[in-house]
């Protein structure tokens, strides 16, 4: 399993526009094959950084998701809204893999078998 961490620098004065954008991804991402872990808005402290986390079984699955996303009319419209309204100032993607035994406090498989 890999997770795509998307770090957004957003216009803090357009927080609600970004929130609506993220909520739309809640429908689009699963339909296109991604496991949406969640979108996160700033609450305390820095007011212009938000995150989106999406899981995939592999990079190949991510690439297939991206192809489906490009043909999804609601997905294209959501991208176009972000470009038109300019509430996203910068976007970075990082791909990570899970360190076994560290997610949700689940025990390591070998320890659980004991």
N, C-alpha and C positions, 0 to 999 in steps of 0.2 A: 504494500500500500504506500502510495506517495500522497503528499498533501501539497497543493499549490497555495502558498501564502501570497496574497495580493495586498500590498501596502499602498494605500492611497493617501496622497496629500490632497485635502479637499479645501474648498473655500469655506471657512467657518461661518460665513454669513449665508451660505446656501446649504446648511446642514439638513434641512427638511427635504430639499431636492435630492440630496444624496441618499437619504433614508428611503424615499420613494423608489429610487433607482435600485437600491439593494433589495427592497421588498419584491420588486418585479423579478429579480434574479431568483427569488425563492420559488417561483413557478417555472422559470426557463431552464435553470441549471439541471434539476432532476429530469426534466423532459428530454434534455439533450445528452444525458448519461453521466452527469457528475453527481457525486455525493456531497451535497451542500452541508458543510459543518456549521457555517454561519457567517453573517456579516456583523461587524462590531464597530460602533460609533464611539468617538471620544466622549468621556463622561467627566472626569476630573483631570486636571493638569492640561497637557497639550490639547488644543482644541481643533487642530487641523489634520490629524492622522486617524485614518480608519483602516479596517482590515476586512478581507474576505478570505475564507478558508474553504477549499474544495478538495475532496479526496477522490483518488482514482486508484484502481488496482495496479496500473503501470503507466509509464510515459506513453506507450502506444495507445492506451485507452484515453489518455488526455488528448492526444493528437486526433483521435476519432471524434471525441467530444467537440474539439475546436472546429472540425469540419462540419459537424451537425449544427453547431451554433451559428456558423456563417450562413446557413440556409434557413434558419429559424426566423420567421418574420418578426416575432415579438422580440427576439434577441437583437436583431439588426436595428429595430426601432429603439430599443433601450440604449444601444451604443450611440445612435444618432442623437438621441435626447441629451446624453452626456456631452457630446461634442458641441451641440448647439447651445446648451445652457452653461457650459464651462464650469461646472461645479467640481470637476476633478482637475486638479492642477498638475498632478504627476501620479504615475502608476508604476509600481515595480512588482515583478513576480519572482518568487523563490520557490524551488521545489525541495521538499524535505522528505525524509523517511522516518518512520516511527522507531524510536528506541524501545524495543520490546520490554514490557513490564513497567512502562512509565505513563501509559495513557489511562485516564480514569481510575487510577489506583489499582489496576488489574495486576495480579501477580504474574511473574514470569512463568511461562508454560512449564518449565522444568520444576519450578518450586510448587506449582499448583498440582503437579502429578504426584508429589510426595505425600 
